[in-house]
Amino acid sequence: MLQHGNDAARPAGPLGTSGRVCDTSGLGSASGTSRRRFLTAVAGAGAAAASPALLTGCGTAQARGGNLQFWNFYGPQRSPDPAINAQSKWFVDMVAKWNATHKAQIDLVYLPQPTYLNGFKLPSAFATGEGPDILLLSPGDFLRYYNGGVLADLTPYMEKEAIDDFGTALDSRRVDGKVYALPMEIEPLAMFYAEDVWEKAGLSEADIPTTWDQMLDIGDKLRTKTRAGLVFETNPGYYQNFTWYPWLWQGGGDVLDAQGNVAFDSKATRQALGLWQDAVRHGIAPRTVPAAGDVIGGFKGGNVAMWQQGIWNVSSFKAFAPQYKYGVFKLPVPPGGKYVTTLGGWSFCANAQGRNPEAAAEFCVWALGSMKDDSINRMVDWCVGAKSDVAPRASALERGAAKGGYDSEIMKTFKDEVFPGGRAEPRYPPVVYKAISDAIQGSMLAGRGVAGEASRAAQSIAAYTKSYKGASLI
């Protein structure tokens, strides 16, 4: 999902036999944006204000019949990016097949990525009773919607074998053992690097860094006036937090401990904040991301040597730069640390107070969570056909591997080396997210002391958790 001018045209016909596709962009076309840009847009200065209380009384105004609405940011689209078109087609084909075989009909409602959450479009819609019946949700927003009473329990519609097939991928989507979201993908983070830049500097695979110091040293060696040696996310938002968590976890740190107590003010936190601060302070990492966040353009244009990014970029490299030589490696670790990366990815959810919660929940399970071949193969087609992801179900991962989806050197590295050390993206609510974000921004870009930033964030999180009422934050 990269910003390559993904123009989305308004569809000109029905979907299947009775469902429709709707473009709510308000324009004849809409520019697509990267996953990073989408997540960054979610959480600006006002993110902390979007509390679960905003969502009370959700869905009732629209629970009067009519086709179910599935809000999404994938389809229908027409784009110069073959990967985007393939992803759009996957959604369109899936809903068409459902509509051809089920009485409850579904309309795909397309919202451009910046609109989906930017300006609180999604929470605002739920707050006014206009929320969708089926939606895409990231782990970072799970508690906002669960605590607001929005998410339908999917467990009654699932076989135990299917639940077991997802394994730990469901951990961040469960409350009291019940499943409220089904992941469609797992997206680990790694370090991408430019092989031509590497080789011109006299470096080989033997020089791939395994420690933070080695990474900074190589980044310093590879940087020029027009090329960043190392890129970390600089824009505040859920995505920046998502990319920062591994550095915290690798040193044994955490936001909350296993008992739910605030653990943010720690040596590991100061160490992780210090890593990003030092990289920027010494000019190894830039204060703004290269190429306006266009990963493919940044590498092809020679503007970056190493960039912390996710597996989702592999499909766009294949589509837009098939001859470009790049590599990936596991995130390096601090002294005495342990390798960890973050695992992201979107999920299907059903609105518990929508037009037909039962049909919406049944659709989510039919699409992604059934033991039937069609359901498993649909996930395979998404993760190694339309996109480049790790499948969150063991059966789909096995079938994807059998189809050659992980045969390439890059995908094999992600599957066999990067993914096994992963930890799911946390499901912290907006107030907790914002405290962490402020600490990252304050130390990384404002140059404030890491000890003070860690302490202030910990105090803010502690004050919030004392009065927090809702599902477990961990």
Secondary structure, DSSP 8 states (H G I E B T S, - for coil): ---S--------S-BTTTB-EEE-SSSS------HHHHHHHH-STTGGG--GGGGTTTTGGG-SSS-EEEEESSSS---S-HHHHHHHHHHHHHHHHHHHH-SS-EEEEE--HHHHHGGGHHHHHHHTT---SEEEE-GGGHHHHHHTT-B---GGGS-HHHHHHHGGGGGGGEETTEE--EES-BEEEEEEEEHHHHHHTT--GGG---BHHHHHHHHHHH--SSSBS-B---S-SHHHHHHHHHHHHHTT--SB-TTS-B--SSHHHHHHHHHHHHHHHTTSS-SS-GGGG-HHHHHHTT-BSEEEEETTHHHHHHHH-TT--EEEE---B-TT----EEEE--EEEEBTTSS-HHHHHHHHIIIII-SSHHHHHHHHHIIIIIS--B-SSHHHHHHHHHTTTT-SHHHHHIIIIIGGGEEE-----HHHHHHHHHHHHHHHTS---HHHHHHHHHHHHHHHHHH--SS---
